[in-house]
Amino acid sequence: MGENIGASARAMLNFGLTDMRLVDPRDGWPNPRAVAMASGAAGQVLDRARVFPTLAEAMGDVDFAFATTARGRELTKPVHTPATAMAEARELTGQGRRVGLIFGPERAGLENDDVARANAIITVPVNPDFPSLNLAQAVLLLGYEWTRDALPPEPAPRGRRPDAEIPATRLEIEKLADHWESRLTEARFFFPPDKAPAMRLTVRNLWSRLPLTRGDVQIFHGMLRQLTWAGPGKPRQDRPDAPAD
């Protein structure tokens, strides 16, 4: 289906893959539904896509090929998970060899004749009662495994983070804890006296456990200042801004 080809192009471009080869597309080529599903930038993958009448011709310059299939086969071949397959693919490309991934039609998958042309099989360890994957999902999964070692350990920030989103330092959290402990002491929160040390320790430990940002710290300071300024049960009053304790 054109929609599956377009969605696969999006999945490829997500991970920097652009060499798409189509074997005898069912609905002809070019296909407007594929373009619509590719959604913008991924259209460049479709623009570069090459169409071949047979799989053998599409694999003309491929040195090593993986066939993706969930069904058991009579053919004896190495069977990989996506992770181990892409680890081997990176090693092969590092040796200057061209690697191809073969995906079949979504409804029927690859035929045995197609699998016979591959060097190894990739099978995703999914629920055995429902092993079928959408074509673009399979492409996305292998694209992720292909680039996984090169991905950053956490999502890249969009532009410069505001100061309010920067994690609070240990000193900033210590000052916040001091501020609250001081005001809670004035309010006689730590009572009775024999339990006060343990209560102080518990509250201090609470602050150190929270993943606070600088913005969070300022909010907690401001909340406490307003509570102590207005007093319980009194309406909010305008007051001069005061620096954080």
trRosetta pair geometry for C-beta under 8 A, 3 or more apart (Angstrom, degrees):
i j d omega theta_ij theta_ji phi_ij phi_ji
1 4 4.5 90 66 4 92 103
1 5 7.1 -160 94 -6 50 84
1 26 6.9 -21 -61 59 38 129
1 27 6.7 48 -133 -12 38 131
1 33 7.4 -67 167 109 81 138
1 106 7.2 -32 15 19 107 126
2 5 5.6 -57 -151 36 37 112
2 6 6.3 36 153 -18 70 106
2 25 7.7 62 -84 178 69 129
2 27 5.3 -74 -39 68 96 141
2 31 3.6 -148 -114 145 123 137
2 32 7.1 28 169 64 159 42
2 33 3.4 104 95 73 130 103
2 34 3.9 -107 -173 -41 85 82
2 37 7.2 153 130 11 77 126
3 6 5.8 -56 -149 38 31 110
3 7 6.2 29 155 -16 66 107
3 33 5.2 -57 -57 152 71 112
3 34 6.9 -132 -69 -86 20 51
3 36 7.9 -38 -104 75 75 98
3 37 4.8 127 -144 -57 61 152
4 7 5.7 -53 -142 40 32 109
4 8 6.2 36 155 -22 64 106
4 37 8.0 10 -22 111 14 167
4 106 5.7 -137 -115 -31 158 129
4 134 7.6 -150 -124 179 101 85
4 135 4.5 54 -171 53 119 138
4 136 6.2 -149 -155 -35 65 94
5 8 5.7 -54 -149 36 29 113
5 9 6.6 36 150 -24 62 101
5 20 8.0 106 -167 176 90 142
5 22 6.8 17 -130 -103 132 125
5 25 6.8 -5 -63 -126 151 124
5 31 6.7 86 57 56 139 138
5 34 4.3 -26 84 -119 108 122
5 37 7.7 116 72 68 59 131
5 46 7.4 91 138 -106 104 105
5 49 8.0 46 178 -122 118 168
6 9 5.6 -49 -153 29 34 114
6 10 6.9 35 149 -18 63 99
6 31 7.9 -122 -45 93 102 108
6 33 6.7 -129 -14 128 136 60
6 34 3.8 174 -54 -162 93 51
6 35 6.5 -99 -105 -12 123 12
6 36 6.6 -19 -136 66 170 53
6 37 2.9 117 98 74 136 103
6 38 4.1 -108 -157 -44 88 71
6 39 7.6 104 165 -7 110 72
6 42 7.4 104 -173 112 68 124
6 46 6.9 -7 -107 -68 68 135
7 10 5.6 -48 -155 32 38 114
7 11 6.5 38 148 -18 66 103
7 37 5.2 -58 -48 157 71 126
7 38 7.8 -126 -57 -82 26 48
7 134 7.9 -43 115 150 148 118
7 135 7.3 113 80 83 113 93
7 136 3.6 -63 125 -75 109 152
8 11 5.4 -51 -148 37 37 113
8 12 6.3 42 152 -23 67 102
8 20 7.4 122 116 -123 110 128
8 103 7.4 -170 -129 72 144 161
8 135 5.9 -50 -68 130 116 103
8 136 4.8 -131 -71 -101 58 75
8 139 4.5 102 -142 -1 86 166
9 12 5.7 -50 -148 33 32 114
9 13 6.4 25 157 -14 65 106
9 20 6.3 -39 -99 -57 84 158
9 34 7.2 86 -3 177 133 97
9 37 7.9 117 41 101 106 91
9 38 4.6 -18 81 -116 132 106
9 42 4.5 126 125 164 96 109
9 43 7.5 68 136 -88 145 23
9 45 3.9 170 -156 83 99 131
9 46 5.3 -25 -105 -48 161 86
9 49 7.6 -74 -95 -57 118 126
10 13 6.1 -61 -147 39 29 104
10 14 6.6 45 151 -34 63 100
10 37 7.3 -106 -19 141 123 78
10 38 5.8 179 -52 -145 86 50
10 39 6.1 31 -91 42 127 106
10 42 4.2 -60 -89 -82 59 169
10 136 7.1 19 58 -153 98 128
11 14 5.7 -43 -156 16 33 121
11 15 7.6 -5 159 10 59 101
11 136 5.0 165 -25 -170 135 82
11 137 7.8 -150 -101 -81 151 16
11 139 4.2 111 97 102 141 107
11 140 3.8 -100 -145 -70 119 79
11 143 5.7 168 153 9 85 146
12 15 6.8 -90 -170 50 32 85
12 17 4.0 -98 -168 83 87 101
12 18 6.6 141 141 -79 120 31
12 20 6.4 -128 -21 -67 173 106
12 42 7.5 119 59 -145 86 105
12 45 5.5 123 78 -129 128 154
12 139 6.2 -52 -57 166 77 123
12 143 6.0 -164 -115 -91 39 141
13 16 7.2 51 -157 -76 40 19
13 17 7.0 -110 -69 58 31 61
13 18 6.9 57 -93 -86 76 76
13 41 6.4 173 156 116 155 98
13 42 4.5 -152 16 -108 145 82
13 44 7.3 103 -100 60 135 98
13 45 5.4 -124 -53 -40 106 127
14 140 6.7 21 50 -128 146 87
14 143 6.2 96 73 123 98 145
14 144 8.0 -22 112 -69 120 77
15 140 7.9 140 -12 -146 121 53
15 143 3.6 161 33 166 144 104
15 144 6.2 -137 -78 -72 142 39
15 146 6.1 107 148 67 140 108
15 147 4.5 -166 -163 4 105 138
16 147 6.5 112 32 -86 111 143
17 45 7.8 45 105 -118 67 126
17 143 5.6 -117 3 -120 133 108
17 146 7.1 56 -61 81 124 157
18 44 7.0 -37 -137 117 116 98
18 45 5.3 -136 -139 -108 65 80
18 48 6.0 30 162 65 99 149
19 48 7.4 -76 -106 125 42 122
20 45 5.4 75 -10 169 129 96
20 46 7.2 -25 60 -91 149 40
20 48 7.0 112 36 88 88 86
20 49 4.2 -37 88 -107 108 94
20 50 7.6 163 94 24 59 62
21 49 7.0 171 -91 -161 24 74
21 50 5.3 -19 -116 67 76 91
21 51 7.8 160 -165 -91 58 23
21 52 6.3 11 180 1 103 116
21 58 4.6 135 150 -158 133 111
21 100 7.7 -29 32 -141 134 122
22 25 5.0 -4 167 -54 129 102
22 29 6.3 130 94 -72 153 154
22 49 5.7 43 -13 168 109 120
22 50 7.2 -176 26 90 75 40
22 51 4.8 -25 72 -108 103 71
22 52 7.1 163 83 24 50 69
22 58 7.9 -151 71 -108 20 136
23 51 7.8 157 -90 -160 20 59
23 52 5.4 -29 -106 73 66 92
23 53 7.6 24 -158 133 68 12
23 54 6.7 4 -152 174 108 13
23 55 5.1 6 -120 -77 156 66
23 58 5.2 -80 -78 -27 100 148
24 51 7.9 113 -63 -175 27 93
24 52 7.5 -57 -31 95 66 55
24 53 5.7 55 -69 -153 97 43
24 54 7.2 34 -29 -75 116 36
25 28 6.1 -55 92 61 106 4
25 29 4.8 98 34 -45 141 106
25 31 6.7 -124 148 -35 150 132
25 51 6.7 -66 -7 -129 105 115
26 105 7.1 77 -42 -115 128 126
27 31 5.5 77 98 -116 110 130
27 33 7.5 -2 105 38 157 125
28 31 6.4 140 86 -78 69 92
29 49 7.8 -113 -160 105 140 123
29 51 5.1 179 68 -84 153 147
30 34 7.4 -127 -175 55 72 122
30 35 7.2 38 170 -42 113 116
30 46 7.4 85 -138 163 102 112
31 34 4.2 76 82 3 105 111
31 35 7.1 179 93 -10 57 83
32 35 5.4 -52 -150 35 41 114
32 36 6.3 42 153 -21 70 103
33 36 5.6 -49 -146 35 35 112
33 37 6.3 29 156 -14 65 107
34 37 6.0 -60 -147 41 29 106
34 38 6.2 38 153 -31 65 105
34 46 5.9 147 132 -118 115 140
35 38 5.7 -50 -147 25 30 116
35 43 6.0 41 -146 -119 79 104
35 46 6.2 -153 -91 95 68 166
36 39 7.6 28 160 -62 39 60
38 42 4.1 -146 -177 97 87 102
38 43 4.8 125 110 -74 136 58
38 45 6.9 -162 -143 52 128 102
38 46 5.5 -93 -68 -19 161 129
39 42 6.0 40 62 33 70 114
39 43 7.9 -156 67 -40 23 87
40 43 6.4 -130 127 -6 16 104
41 44 6.4 -28 175 4 57 109
42 45 5.4 -28 -175 17 68 115
42 46 7.3 65 135 -11 73 96
43 46 5.4 -54 -157 39 49 111
43 47 6.2 55 145 -27 74 102
44 47 5.3 -47 -144 32 37 117
44 48 6.5 24 159 -9 65 106
45 48 6.2 -67 -153 43 29 100
45 49 6.5 51 146 -52 64 95
46 49 5.2 -30 -148 -4 38 122
50 58 7.7 157 101 -126 104 84
52 55 7.5 117 102 -92 126 20
52 57 4.4 -173 -168 94 122 107
52 58 4.0 -168 44 -66 154 84
53 57 6.3 46 51 32 73 146
54 57 4.8 95 62 7 85 100
54 58 7.1 -148 98 -5 46 88
55 58 5.4 -56 -148 38 38 113
55 59 6.1 24 157 -11 70 111
55 102 7.1 44 -150 -135 123 129
55 114 5.6 142 -47 -123 173 86
55 117 6.1 159 122 45 123 162
56 59 6.1 -68 -149 44 27 102
56 60 7.5 65 147 -68 57 70
56 117 6.7 -137 -88 -119 70 147
57 60 5.7 -4 -166 -45 42 109
59 62 4.4 -67 -158 33 73 124
59 65 6.0 -32 -132 -62 127 146
59 100 6.1 -137 -119 44 86 164
59 102 7.9 -19 -77 -78 119 118
59 117 6.3 159 25 156 167 128
61 98 6.0 16 132 64 84 161
62 65 5.3 53 140 -64 137 101
62 98 5.4 -116 -125 110 46 106
62 99 7.1 52 -157 -155 93 14
62 100 4.0 -32 -131 -12 141 127
63 92 7.2 -174 92 174 118 120
63 97 4.1 -107 79 -167 151 97
63 98 4.9 119 5 50 95 70
63 99 7.0 -49 61 -71 87 49
64 89 7.7 -167 97 -112 121 69
64 92 5.4 -80 39 -162 148 160
64 97 5.9 47 1 144 110 130
64 98 7.6 165 28 87 70 47
64 99 5.1 -26 74 -110 94 76
64 100 7.5 172 89 25 46 70
64 119 5.1 -49 -154 19 75 151
64 120 7.8 14 178 10 98 103
65 99 7.3 155 -90 -165 39 57
65 100 4.4 -19 -110 69 88 99
65 101 7.4 172 -158 -84 70 20
65 102 5.8 42 177 -23 115 112
65 117 6.7 -4 72 123 148 82
65 118 4.4 -109 106 -125 100 72
65 119 5.6 129 53 6 60 86
65 120 7.9 178 97 35 47 66
66 80 7.0 -57 -135 45 126 130
66 85 5.3 77 -124 -164 157 128
66 89 7.2 -64 -18 -71 132 116
66 99 7.4 22 -5 -179 97 101
66 100 7.4 -168 28 95 65 53
66 101 5.3 -15 65 -115 100 67
66 102 6.8 -169 90 20 48 79
66 118 6.0 57 -156 -165 12 125
66 119 7.1 -49 -75 59 49 83
66 120 5.3 -29 -111 77 76 89
66 121 7.1 122 -164 -129 74 11
66 122 4.9 48 167 -25 121 110
67 102 4.7 -25 -109 66 65 118
67 110 5.6 -119 -172 77 113 175
67 114 6.4 139 -130 128 130 89
67 115 4.6 163 124 -121 168 67
67 117 7.7 114 -65 67 124 73
67 118 3.6 -141 -26 -12 103 162
67 120 7.5 -176 24 93 74 39
67 121 5.4 -34 69 -110 89 65
67 122 7.1 -175 84 21 37 77
68 101 6.6 37 -32 180 111 93
68 102 6.5 -167 11 84 78 59
68 103 5.3 -2 43 -101 128 65
68 104 7.2 -148 75 4 85 83
68 110 7.2 132 69 -16 58 128
68 121 7.7 127 -105 -166 20 64
68 122 4.8 -30 -102 69 69 105
68 123 7.8 145 -156 -81 57 40
68 138 5.7 115 162 175 155 135
68 142 7.3 -96 -84 -50 135 142
69 73 6.8 57 104 -45 150 119
69 104 7.1 45 -89 2 84 130
69 109 5.7 94 -125 176 83 129
69 110 5.3 -87 -79 41 111 112
69 115 6.1 -17 -24 -94 150 125
69 121 5.9 -56 42 -154 101 109
69 122 7.6 118 23 66 56 57
69 123 6.5 -38 82 -87 57 86
70 109 7.1 -118 27 -106 85 150
70 123 6.0 117 -114 -141 44 91
70 124 7.0 -38 -95 41 95 83
70 126 7.6 -38 -126 40 124 114
70 131 4.0 155 -180 139 138 122
70 132 6.6 -135 32 -85 161 43
70 133 7.3 150 -52 3 131 91
71 109 6.6 146 3 85 115 164
71 131 7.9 150 -64 93 54 142
73 77 7.5 3 79 24 136 109
73 112 6.5 147 -145 -115 106 89
73 115 5.8 -127 -119 128 156 162
73 121 7.0 -171 18 -87 137 154
74 112 7.2 7 38 -130 97 134
75 112 6.7 156 -29 -156 119 93
75 115 5.9 175 33 118 151 116
75 116 6.0 -154 -104 -91 149 71
77 115 7.5 -144 5 164 153 99
77 118 7.0 54 -156 96 160 93
77 119 7.2 150 -154 150 115 32
77 120 5.6 171 162 -124 107 39
77 121 5.2 109 95 -15 122 99
78 119 7.7 -1 38 139 106 74
78 120 4.3 -32 72 -124 98 105
78 121 7.0 -178 92 28 49 73
79 120 7.2 -180 -83 -175 23 85
79 121 4.8 -22 -111 73 70 107
79 122 7.8 146 -163 -98 59 18
79 123 5.8 -7 -171 11 107 115
80 84 4.5 -142 -155 87 98 102
80 85 3.7 128 116 -62 144 88
80 88 7.0 -105 -106 14 154 132
80 120 5.9 45 -8 151 113 126
80 121 6.9 168 23 87 72 51
80 122 5.2 -34 74 -103 94 67
80 123 7.5 144 72 25 43 66
81 84 5.1 83 49 16 81 98
81 85 6.7 -147 85 -7 36 92
81 122 7.3 48 176 -154 13 77
81 123 7.2 -55 -99 74 48 62
81 124 7.1 78 -150 -119 71 40
81 125 6.0 -27 -114 -14 111 105
82 85 5.8 -61 -142 39 27 112
82 86 6.2 16 166 -12 65 110
82 122 6.0 67 -84 -169 56 121
82 124 6.0 19 -28 -98 109 84
82 141 5.5 -93 -107 141 166 102
82 142 5.4 -133 -142 -95 111 66
82 145 4.4 179 146 -24 102 162
83 86 6.4 -64 -148 40 23 101
83 87 6.4 27 154 -22 62 107
83 145 5.4 -132 -92 -142 48 125
83 148 7.8 -27 -122 25 83 157
84 87 5.5 -50 -147 32 35 116
84 88 6.6 33 155 -16 65 103
85 88 5.9 -59 -156 38 31 107
85 89 6.2 33 148 -22 67 107
85 120 6.9 -179 -119 110 98 128
85 122 4.6 -16 -54 -98 164 111
85 142 7.5 -43 90 -131 126 103
85 145 7.4 60 67 119 87 144
86 89 5.0 -45 -140 35 41 118
86 90 6.4 47 157 -23 66 97
86 142 6.5 166 -66 -162 118 72
86 145 4.0 160 9 127 153 102
86 146 4.7 -130 -144 -84 128 53
86 148 7.5 96 107 13 145 109
87 90 6.0 -50 -153 31 30 110
87 91 6.8 29 148 -17 60 105
88 91 5.5 -55 -152 36 37 113
88 92 6.3 35 152 -20 69 106
88 120 7.7 21 89 42 156 164
89 92 5.7 -55 -146 37 32 111
89 93 6.3 27 158 -14 67 106
89 99 4.6 146 -145 152 93 169
89 101 8.0 -11 -102 -62 150 100
89 146 6.6 -48 88 -117 138 91
90 93 6.0 -55 -142 40 29 106
90 94 6.3 37 154 -25 62 107
90 146 7.4 155 -62 -154 95 63
90 149 7.5 27 -99 29 168 136
91 94 5.6 -56 -153 33 29 117
91 95 6.9 24 150 -15 61 105
92 95 5.7 -60 -158 36 35 108
92 97 4.5 -69 171 69 89 121
92 99 5.3 104 90 -64 131 119
93 96 7.5 72 -173 -64 38 9
93 97 6.4 -104 -88 66 35 66
93 98 7.5 55 -107 -108 80 28
93 99 5.7 -77 -58 2 95 115
101 122 7.5 -12 -141 10 98 146
101 139 8.0 136 110 -120 137 70
101 142 5.8 134 -145 144 161 158
102 110 6.5 69 129 -97 111 140
102 114 6.4 -176 156 167 141 108
102 117 7.7 108 -63 82 166 105
102 118 5.9 -123 24 -79 136 121
103 110 7.8 -142 177 -56 21 105
103 135 6.0 103 162 -153 132 92
103 138 6.0 145 -124 100 121 130
103 139 6.4 -36 -63 -69 159 91
104 108 6.8 -95 148 91 123 70
104 109 4.2 74 81 -178 142 39
104 110 3.5 -144 -60 -55 133 62
104 111 7.4 150 -127 -9 135 55
104 114 6.5 128 -90 93 108 163
105 108 5.3 28 78 44 111 86
105 109 6.9 -85 65 -31 63 11
105 135 7.8 -55 -165 -81 27 132
106 109 7.9 11 -161 -66 15 53
106 134 6.6 -3 -134 -148 127 49
106 135 4.5 -90 -78 -38 100 106
108 111 7.6 11 134 -64 117 76
110 114 4.1 -122 -169 84 101 133
110 115 5.3 118 123 -53 127 86
111 114 4.9 102 56 2 71 100
111 115 7.3 -140 99 -2 40 87
112 115 5.5 -54 -144 39 38 110
112 116 6.2 48 154 -31 67 102
113 116 5.7 -46 -149 25 30 118
113 117 7.4 31 153 -21 57 100
114 117 6.2 -59 -167 26 36 109
114 118 7.5 31 143 -21 64 103
115 118 5.7 -55 -161 25 45 114
115 121 6.8 15 -154 -94 110 104
118 121 6.8 105 103 -75 137 58
122 142 7.1 49 151 -97 164 122
124 131 7.6 154 72 -165 90 85
124 133 6.4 54 37 -39 149 142
124 138 7.2 -132 -28 -119 138 86
124 141 6.6 15 -102 132 135 161
126 130 7.2 -80 133 92 115 67
126 131 5.3 139 72 -128 110 60
126 133 7.1 161 -26 -60 160 101
127 130 4.8 14 92 49 118 83
127 131 6.9 -148 80 -73 59 53
128 131 6.2 3 -135 -58 34 105
133 137 4.8 -131 179 87 99 117
133 138 4.6 117 109 -59 133 94
133 141 7.5 -54 -165 0 155 141
134 137 4.1 88 63 2 90 111
134 138 7.1 -162 87 -9 47 82
135 138 5.9 -58 -156 33 31 109
135 139 6.6 28 151 -15 66 106
136 139 5.4 -52 -147 38 38 113
136 140 6.1 42 153 -22 68 105
137 140 5.6 -54 -146 37 30 113
137 141 6.3 33 154 -23 64 106
138 141 5.7 -51 -146 33 30 113
138 142 6.6 20 159 -9 64 106
139 142 6.2 -63 -150 42 29 102
139 143 6.1 31 154 -21 65 111
140 143 5.6 -57 -144 38 29 113
140 144 6.3 32 157 -22 64 104
141 144 5.9 -54 -153 32 28 111
141 145 6.6 22 153 -13 63 106
142 145 5.6 -53 -145 40 36 109
142 146 6.2 46 152 -29 66 103
143 146 5.5 -50 -148 29 31 117
143 147 6.7 0 164 6 64 107
144 147 6.7 -78 -150 50 26 88
144 148 6.0 53 153 -69 67 93
145 148 5.4 -21 -139 -19 32 123
147 150 5.1 -70 -170 51 73 107
147 151 5.9 88 130 -48 91 93
148 151 5.7 -47 -150 10 34 116
152 155 7.3 113 83 -121 117 9
152 156 5.8 108 31 -64 153 82
157 160 7.6 53 123 -123 131 14
157 161 5.4 -69 -159 -54 151 98
161 165 4.7 -112 -180 79 107 120
161 166 6.2 129 113 -65 124 76
162 165 5.2 88 63 6 79 101
162 166 7.8 -128 103 -19 47 84
162 215 7.7 44 111 -54 111 129
163 166 5.6 -43 -158 9 45 118
163 214 5.8 -56 153 76 81 145
163 215 7.6 131 108 -54 67 87
164 213 6.2 62 158 133 54 126
164 214 5.9 -125 -129 80 33 90
164 215 3.0 52 -167 -65 91 121
164 218 7.5 -76 -121 30 89 130
165 213 5.5 -50 -146 -151 27 149
165 214 7.8 -18 33 38 15 90
165 215 6.6 7 -58 -1 40 126
166 213 6.2 120 69 -158 34 91
166 214 5.3 18 68 -2 88 118
167 211 7.2 -63 -127 -176 104 78
167 212 7.4 101 -158 89 65 49
167 213 5.8 -78 -103 -109 33 60
167 214 7.6 77 117 -28 13 76
168 172 4.4 -124 -172 88 98 129
168 173 5.3 115 121 -53 126 88
168 176 7.7 -5 180 -10 156 138
168 212 4.5 -11 15 103 132 98
168 213 5.9 131 -31 175 83 13
168 214 5.2 145 -88 -75 73 51
168 216 6.7 -93 -33 61 126 100
168 217 4.8 114 -104 -38 140 130
169 172 4.7 99 53 5 78 102
169 173 7.1 -146 94 -2 43 85
170 173 5.8 -59 -151 39 32 109
170 174 6.2 38 150 -24 67 106
171 174 5.4 -51 -147 34 34 116
171 175 6.5 33 155 -18 65 102
172 175 5.9 -52 -150 35 31 109
172 176 6.5 33 150 -19 63 105
172 212 7.9 -144 109 104 110 123
172 214 6.6 -53 177 -113 167 75
172 217 5.2 -21 156 -132 113 170
173 176 5.5 -51 -148 36 35 114
173 177 6.3 38 152 -20 66 104
173 207 5.6 155 -180 151 98 107
173 208 6.4 111 143 -96 139 57
173 210 8.0 174 -133 65 123 94
173 212 6.1 140 -96 51 104 134
173 217 6.9 -110 -84 -100 55 121
174 177 5.7 -54 -149 36 31 111
174 178 6.4 34 151 -21 64 105
175 178 5.5 -49 -146 34 34 114
175 179 6.4 40 153 -24 64 103
175 244 7.2 77 134 135 128 111
175 245 6.7 177 172 106 95 70
176 179 5.6 -51 -150 31 32 114
176 180 6.6 23 156 -11 65 106
176 207 6.2 175 97 -153 107 137
176 212 7.6 -93 37 135 167 171
176 217 5.1 -115 -67 -146 137 92
176 220 5.7 51 -156 92 123 130
176 221 6.4 -101 -116 -62 86 89
177 180 6.1 -58 -147 41 31 105
177 181 6.1 30 156 -20 66 110
177 203 7.4 145 -151 129 92 88
177 204 5.4 72 -170 -127 136 69
177 207 4.3 -153 -82 46 104 165
177 208 7.6 3 -66 -44 144 79
178 181 5.8 -58 -143 39 28 110
178 182 6.2 31 157 -23 64 107
178 245 7.0 -140 98 127 97 112
179 182 6.0 -58 -153 32 25 112
179 183 6.6 12 157 -8 62 108
179 221 6.1 0 121 -116 171 82
179 224 6.2 127 139 87 111 156
179 244 7.4 -64 -77 178 153 81
179 245 4.0 134 -104 72 108 130
180 183 6.0 -60 -145 42 33 103
180 184 5.9 29 159 -17 69 111
180 203 7.0 -143 115 163 121 126
180 207 7.4 169 37 -68 140 133
180 220 7.4 -40 -61 160 120 114
180 224 6.1 -124 -94 -97 73 153
181 184 5.8 -57 -140 42 28 109
181 185 6.2 34 156 -25 63 105
181 200 6.3 60 -136 -141 118 95
181 203 6.6 148 -89 102 87 133
181 204 7.1 15 -70 -73 130 89
182 185 5.8 -55 -153 30 26 112
182 186 6.7 25 151 -16 62 104
182 245 7.3 -130 43 166 144 158
183 186 5.6 -50 -150 35 37 112
183 187 6.4 27 152 -11 66 108
183 224 5.6 170 24 -176 166 117
183 227 7.7 91 170 86 146 114
183 228 5.6 -104 -137 -67 124 136
184 187 5.6 -59 -145 45 35 107
184 189 3.9 -52 -175 31 92 139
184 190 6.5 85 131 -27 103 90
184 203 7.1 -120 45 -148 169 172
185 188 7.5 34 178 -75 34 31
185 189 7.1 -70 -68 36 26 89
185 190 6.1 -14 -103 18 66 119
186 228 7.8 54 81 -126 141 124
188 191 5.4 24 167 -38 85 130
189 199 7.5 -163 126 147 88 140
190 193 8.0 61 128 -109 87 41
190 195 7.6 -160 -176 99 70 76
190 196 3.9 73 157 -134 110 90
190 199 4.9 175 -127 83 84 133
190 200 5.9 15 -113 -55 141 88
191 195 7.5 40 135 62 19 104
191 196 6.9 20 -73 -76 29 95
192 195 5.5 79 60 19 70 100
192 196 7.4 -102 109 -37 36 86
193 196 5.4 -30 -149 -9 38 123
195 198 5.6 -63 -167 47 63 109
195 199 5.7 63 138 -27 86 109
196 199 5.6 -61 -144 38 31 111
196 200 6.2 33 160 -22 68 105
197 200 5.8 -55 -148 34 30 111
197 201 6.4 30 155 -19 64 107
198 201 5.6 -54 -149 36 33 114
198 202 6.4 36 152 -22 65 104
199 202 5.6 -52 -149 33 33 113
199 203 6.5 28 156 -15 66 105
200 203 6.0 -57 -148 38 30 107
200 204 6.2 30 154 -19 66 109
201 204 5.7 -55 -144 38 29 112
201 205 6.2 30 156 -20 64 108
202 205 5.8 -57 -149 36 28 111
202 206 6.5 38 149 -29 62 102
203 206 5.4 -46 -153 23 35 119
203 207 7.1 33 154 -17 63 97
204 207 6.2 -53 -160 30 34 107
204 208 6.9 25 150 -12 65 108
205 208 5.9 -61 -151 40 36 109
205 209 6.4 36 154 -24 69 107
206 209 6.0 -63 -154 31 29 109
206 210 6.9 29 155 -27 64 105
207 210 6.1 -55 -155 22 34 112
207 212 7.7 -18 -169 -19 73 140
210 216 7.7 -148 140 142 122 148
212 216 4.2 -137 -156 86 84 134
212 217 5.6 92 155 -56 129 82
212 220 7.8 -43 -136 -5 137 137
213 216 4.7 107 49 1 70 100
213 217 7.3 -129 98 -5 42 85
214 217 5.6 -50 -152 32 36 114
214 218 6.6 34 152 -17 66 104
215 218 5.8 -55 -150 36 34 109
215 219 6.4 35 152 -21 66 105
216 219 5.7 -56 -152 34 32 112
216 220 6.4 28 154 -16 67 105
217 220 6.0 -57 -150 38 30 108
217 221 6.4 31 152 -18 65 105
217 244 7.8 45 138 -150 96 156
218 221 5.6 -52 -147 37 34 113
218 222 6.2 33 154 -19 66 108
218 244 6.6 -95 -119 -76 69 136
219 222 5.7 -58 -148 39 30 111
219 223 6.2 34 154 -23 66 104
220 223 5.7 -46 -142 32 32 113
220 224 6.5 27 159 -14 62 106
221 224 6.1 -65 -154 39 28 106
221 225 6.3 26 154 -19 66 109
221 244 4.4 -14 -173 -131 163 102
221 245 6.6 -172 -141 25 109 81
222 225 5.7 -54 -143 36 32 111
222 226 6.3 29 160 -17 66 106
223 226 6.1 -61 -153 37 27 108
223 227 6.4 27 153 -19 63 108
224 227 5.6 -53 -147 35 34 113
224 228 6.3 20 160 -8 67 108
225 228 6.2 -65 -147 44 28 101
225 229 5.9 28 156 -23 67 113
225 242 6.1 -172 -153 59 144 122
225 245 7.9 172 -75 -21 102 102
226 229 5.5 -55 -137 38 30 112
226 230 5.9 9 171 -2 68 111
226 236 7.1 -12 -168 -130 116 94
227 230 6.7 -63 -136 45 19 93
227 231 7.9 91 169 -79 49 13
227 232 7.7 20 -167 -69 84 66
228 231 7.5 28 -166 -72 27 53
229 237 6.7 -131 136 59 106 108
229 239 5.5 -92 -175 -17 147 165
230 234 4.7 -165 168 82 83 108
230 235 7.2 -121 -157 94 122 28
230 236 5.8 -56 -96 -115 148 42
230 237 5.6 165 -102 12 87 94
231 234 4.6 55 70 6 92 129
234 237 7.3 -17 136 -26 116 107
239 242 7.5 -19 126 -23 114 104
